[in-house]
Amino acid sequence: MAEKAAKKAKKRSLGGKQALIMKKSGSQRLESASRLIDARIRELRDWRGEMLSRLRALIKQADPKVVEEWKWGIPVWSHGGLICTGETYKSVVKMTFAKGASLDDPSGLFNSSLEGRVRRAIDFREGDKVNEKALKTLIRAAVALNTSSSPDR
């Protein structure tokens, strides 16, 4: 049985490492994405890994039904559509909200990609404090936008 699953699996190179992405069932795919995110956090070994881990926890607190995915070589969180990505660069951890331009941001969290017509992002730098309440509110607003049955979607 394990051999069958292995045959249905696809190897993909991610950042110089091989990862096994299962195609047979959604649960295996989700588990693999969570493991890939765990591995990314561990491999960073600095403030960026700590920040990504903290942001991940806040996303899960804001939306317990969030789905973790691994797309484009980065962590992605979805619920009724893409909520945000978690990108890591040399000097920032960036949360890009797929429909950020459509979200109210009364706390002024968005500080990057402000000129875009669709996306908005938050760049976190080493030592930055996270406004947890405002971030959770923004995440919940993104989920509400994704799951609304409005024809304006």
C-alpha positions in Angstrom: 0.0 0.0 0.0 2.8 2.4 0.9 4.4 1.6 -2.5 1.2 2.7 -4.3 1.2 6.0 -2.3 4.8 6.5 -3.2 4.1 6.0 -6.8 1.4 8.6 -6.7 3.7 11.1 -4.9 5.5 13.7 -6.8 9.0 14.9 -5.9 9.5 18.6 -6.1 12.7 20.7 -5.5 12.1 23.5 -2.9 15.1 25.7 -2.1 17.6 23.0 -2.9 15.7 20.3 -0.9 13.5 17.5 -2.1 10.0 17.5 -0.7 7.4 14.8 -1.2 4.0 16.2 -2.1 1.3 13.5 -1.9 -1.4 13.7 -4.5 -3.7 11.0 -3.3 -5.7 12.8 -0.7 -6.3 16.4 0.5 -5.3 15.5 4.1 -1.9 14.2 3.0 -1.3 17.4 0.9 -2.3 19.5 3.9 0.0 17.6 6.2 2.8 18.0 3.8 2.3 21.8 3.5 2.3 22.1 7.3 5.6 20.1 7.5 7.1 22.2 4.7 6.2 25.4 6.7 7.6 23.9 9.9 10.8 23.1 8.0 11.1 26.6 6.5 10.7 28.1 10.0 13.4 25.7 11.4 15.9 26.4 8.5 15.8 30.2 9.0 17.4 29.9 12.4 17.0 33.6 13.2 14.5 36.3 14.0 12.8 35.6 10.6 11.9 32.1 11.6 10.6 33.3 15.0 8.5 36.0 13.2 7.1 33.6 10.6 6.2 31.2 13.4 4.5 34.0 15.4 2.5 35.2 12.3 1.5 31.7 11.6 0.1 31.2 15.1 -1.8 34.5 14.8 -3.3 33.5 11.5 -4.5 30.2 13.1 -5.9 32.0 16.1 -7.8 34.5 13.9 -9.2 31.7 11.8 -9.1 28.2 13.2 -10.5 26.9 9.9 -7.6 28.3 7.9 -5.9 25.9 5.4 -2.1 25.9 5.2 -0.7 25.4 1.8 2.7 25.5 0.1 2.7 27.3 -3.2 5.3 29.1 -5.2 7.9 27.9 -2.7 6.3 29.8 0.2 3.7 29.3 2.9 0.2 30.3 1.9 -2.9 30.5 4.1 -6.4 30.1 2.6 -10.1 30.0 3.5 -12.6 30.4 0.7 -9.6 31.7 -1.4 -6.1 32.9 -0.7 -5.8 35.0 2.5 -2.1 35.8 2.6 1.4 34.5 2.0 4.4 34.4 4.3 7.5 35.4 2.4 10.9 35.7 4.0 13.7 37.9 2.7 17.1 38.9 4.0 15.7 41.9 6.0 11.9 41.4 6.1 9.2 38.9 6.7 6.4 39.9 4.3 2.7 39.0 4.7 1.0 39.7 1.4 -2.7 39.8 1.4 -4.2 38.6 -1.9 -7.1 41.1 -1.8 -5.6 43.6 0.6 -6.6 46.6 -1.5 -10.2 45.7 -0.8 -9.7 45.5 3.0 -10.2 48.3 5.5 -7.0 48.9 7.4 -7.9 51.4 10.2 -4.7 50.5 12.1 -2.4 51.2 9.2 -0.7 47.8 9.2 -0.2 47.8 5.4 3.2 49.3 4.7 4.2 47.7 1.4 2.8 47.1 -2.0 0.5 50.1 -1.5 0.4 51.1 -5.1 -1.1 47.8 -6.3 -4.7 47.6 -7.4 -5.3 44.2 -5.7 -2.7 43.2 -3.1 -1.3 44.8 0.0 1.5 43.7 2.2 3.0 44.2 5.7 6.8 44.1 6.0 8.0 43.0 9.4 11.6 43.9 10.2 13.8 42.6 13.0 12.6 44.0 16.3 9.2 45.1 15.0 6.3 44.7 17.4 3.2 43.0 16.0 -0.1 44.6 16.7 -1.8 41.3 17.2 -5.3 42.6 17.7 -5.2 44.6 14.5 -3.6 41.8 12.5 -6.2 39.3 13.6 -8.9 41.7 12.6 -7.4 42.1 9.2 -7.1 38.3 8.8 -10.8 37.9 9.7 -11.8 40.6 7.3 -9.9 38.8 4.5 -11.7 35.6 5.3 -15.0 37.4 5.4 -14.3 38.9 2.0 -13.3 35.5 0.6 -16.4 33.8 1.9 -19.0 36.5 1.3 -21.7 35.5 -1.2 -21.8 39.1 -2.5 -22.0 39.3 -6.3 -19.2 42.0 -6.1 -16.6 39.4 -5.4 
